[in-house]
Each structure stands twice: as C-alpha cells, then as structure tokens.
Amino acid sequence: MFDQLLTVRHYNNLDLVLPTLQLRLDYLPGTVVAFLGKLLVHGAGEMNGDRACIVWYMQDKVHQAMNVGECGYCHLDDVERK
C-alpha cells in the first residue's frame, strides 16, 4: 500500500526530494503524493513560509500504535453520484 502525503499552508519554492530516484519535484500547497515511503527515501527542501504535511500511513502497525481504527477501503458505491 502507498503512503499519502498532503502539504498545506502558505509557502513557495518547496521541492519534494526523492534522492533514490535523483528527483526534485515542485511541492506546491495542496499537493498530494502517494508512494511507498519505506522503499523511497524522501524529504522536503528548504522553503520560506508556513507549511504542514498531513500523512496517511497505510500500515496497520501505525494505526494500532496510535490507537486509531482502520478506515477500510473506499468502494465506488461509497461515492455519492451527482
């Protein structure tokens, strides 16, 4: 399963760094990325501003350690159609 990262707040000129792949990607506010965090070393470059990163770990042991119930999978029938 992929880990998901959402970055929010007010900042500019930030990169998501994936040294294993030799990549530096624009990491703008509102960006969501999904990848295997235990396989890819990752980090964020230097920036000016105020930033928060909300992370959703898909590993059961993280949910258990934080005493948070598992949310289960989303199914197409769960989405409200308009």
N, C-alpha and C positions, 0 to 999 in steps of 0.2 A: 504494500500500500504506500501511497505517496503522502509525505508531509506537506501541508499547505501553509504558506506564509502570506499574510495581508499586511501591507505597510500603509500607515495613515498619518495624518497631521500636516504640518506646513513646513516644507523644506524644498531644496532644489539641489541639483547636481550630485545625486547619490547613485552609486553603482552597486549592483549585486555582483559579488565576486565569486567565481567558481574556478579556483586555481587548477583543479584536476583537469578541467576542460580548457584551461587557458582562456577563460571568457570574463569579460567585464560588461555587464548589461545595464542599460538605463533602468533605474528602480524608482519610478515616479510614485507620488502619493496615489493610493488606490490600486496599486499593482498587486495582483495575486499570482504567486508562482507555486507550482507543485513539482516536487522531485523527491527522490529517495535520499533524505538527509544523512542516513547512516552510510551511504555509499559515496556521496559527494561532499567534500569539504566545501564550506560556503561561509560567506560573511558579507558585510557591507563596508563600502569605502567611507572615507571621511565626508562630512557634509556640514552645511550651515543650516540651522533651523531646529525644529522640534519634531521628533519622529517617534512613533510607536510601531511595534511589529506584533501582530496577533498571529499566533502559531497554532495550528491544529495538528497534533500528532496522532497518527492512526494506530499507534502501537498500544495494545491492551495494557501493558505494564504501566504506561504513563497514566492512563485513565484510572487504573487501580491505585497507583501511588498517590494520586491527587483526590481519591475518593469521589470520582465523577463517573456517573453511569455512562455506558456506551450508548451512542445515539442510533446505531444501526445504519443500514444503507438506505439511500433515497431511491425510490422507485418512480417511474414515470407516472403511475397512478396517484402518487402523493402530491403532484404538482397541480395547482389549480389552473384549469384551462379557461381562457377568456375569449 
